Amino acid sequence: MSAELLNGSQLAKRVRSQIRRKIKNLTFTPGLAVVQVGDDPASTLYIKHKQRDCEKVHFHSEVHRLSADINQDTLIEHVENLNDRTDIHGILVQMPLPEGIDKEAVIDKINPHKDADGLTPVNLGNLLINREGVTPCTPTGIIRLIELTGAQIEGKHAVCIGRSPLVGKSVGMMLLNRNATVTYCHSRTVDLAAEVQKADILVAAVGRPEFVTADMVKPGAIVIDVGINHINGRAVGDVKFEEVKEVAGFITPVPGGVGPMTRAMLLENTLKLAIGG
């Protein structure tokens, strides 16, 4: 029996509907500013999606497109100017940044109370000590998709393939905060397949197309595929979808799974920052 699909597009639509209802009582318009350095095509496309999402929930949105040859100090100054604006409640610096710019140094300058991506040291630190406030968008979206299954996270064995602060490390902490037993797997893991086979909840964020195969997946597992890889003109995830869906209990598609929820959580974070909640 095939796995049940976790439709991120439908869930994101519900989140946007909830946001629209919440802002009806506000006396101001939540504002999101996205800073793009250079003209990376994938980033440009992603930002267009974010702008459309803002329009759907009646947010004010701005895209600040800066030259690829900007120096780090000037970029930081631009971020600090956004920190000072009262009409901007959320700031996101689109990655990747050009070589020669220290992305951590730039993120460090975002006011934590305007950190729409949840990646400043303050917000990541709060995640570490189980004081979740504004949390990284993709991990938050993953948690919502897992909750959509109706399965209990507490007591389950979760395996995260990948350990970046953006996804793997953060979602592992969020699962740990919900009392899962968490294993991180990465390029130095010995017998990775054996570790993955133990997962009741599997999050694949390794950046390798169709890396996770059916023989690596525990029957009935919840499989969250974070990867977006382009092969022969089509998008595929880090999970070999067609074969894994015959083993898993729940699985996210690519596209239409984690991606829409990442953007929906950006909107939710911006609203949370705007109302100070």
Secondary structure, DSSP 8 states (H G I E B T S, - for coil): ---EE--HHHHHHHHHHHHHHHHTT-SS--EEEEEEES--HHHHHHHHHHHHHHHHTT-EEEEEEE-TT--HHHHHHHHHHHHT-TT--EEEE-S---TT--HHHHHHTS-GGGBTTS-SHHHHHHHHTT--SS--HHHHHHHHHHHHTT---TT-EEEEE---TTTHHHHHHHHHHTT-EEEEE-TT-TTHHHHHTT-SEEEE-S--TT-B-GGGS-TT-EEEE---EEETTEEE-SB-HHHHTTT-SEE--SSSSHHHHHHHHHHHHHHHHHHT-
